[in-house]
């Protein structure tokens, strides 16, 4: 039989093909002999891990011998596996047939296995140091978030300036598509949620005020509460969960597929192409959705008060006219654009931070929703403090 050519015994890089290792069990002179053959290398012994463990358990406490005379090539990983097998066998087990060139390797492996390892002492925890460490990490993380948000704002303003000056074409189709996705398709769930919330507030308000004979003031309660706080706040929270997560997922998926890098390669600004249309769409859609949410909540409250308290539609409208003014109507709507920008910035920044795994995408989508909702509520509180400070 002709000898195999070097092309058949070596890979494309010139490295010899490894012979798969094997461990055969034999009986010699009343002893158990485990004959090791093949190449015991780091890239090949992984397939024998389970086999070596099973053999070591089955032949434990017997005077077994590990015959290494038929081993081709061996490295540190292979020597470690064989030495561990011999130790697992116990009793009078020993190695035989070790080539002279491999003796030093086995001696080094034995010394490493016999060396005493110092006990790992867990560092003593310091509550104050841990608290300061957590605060410091939080401040640094907040700084990074602010820098990313400012970069996005700057990129969006720069892109808007180029479009207004005519140096870049305004992609109105992208903006209207985002308005459709974030605004028009969100109308049913926003109106349903607002209707139910308005009905619940009206019922609970009438129920509590009935004790004092002021059930009619439930109209004032729901009118002011919905127009100033609840309408815009709940709408922004719903948009943060619905559209904010979608923005993060879309941009994050593009980041994972390296489409964002491709935009930069062809000379396009990812902020202007991906973030700017979504920010504009959110700024337009959220105030309009807030108007619909306010009307739906007032409708729900009017129907419930009509059924639950016998307050007619005419009396409800008259009560609204006496309790609200233009400031009450616009005090809530003024918040909507600011909340929309916050939702868009948070969602976009989290999308830009997505790595190359699906786990990273899920974590950043969750973080975007949580951060956006927190910041929306925080902004609503800031507006409430501002209104109170100026006496409105």
Buried (B, 14 or more C-beta within 10 A) or exposed (E): EEEEEEEEEEEEEEEEEBBEBBBEEEEEEEEBBBBBBBBBBEEBBEEBEEEBBEBBEEBEEBBBBBBBEEBBBBBBBBBBBBBBBBEBBBEEBEBEBBEEEBEEBBEEBBEEEEEEEEEEEEEEEEEEEEEEEEEEEEEEEEEEBEEBBEEBBEBBEBBBEBBEEEEBEBBEEBBBEBBEBBBEEBBEEBBEBBBEBBBBBBBBBBEEBEEEEBBBBBBBBBBBBBBBBBBBBBBBBBBBBBBBBBBBBBBBBBBBEEEBEEBEEEEBBBBBBBBBBBBBBBBBBBBBBBBBBBBBBBBBBBBBBBEBBEBEEEBBBEBBEEBBEEEBBEBBBBBBBBBBBBBBBBBBBBBBBBEEEEEBBEBBBEBBBBBBBEBBBEBBEEBBEEBEEEEE
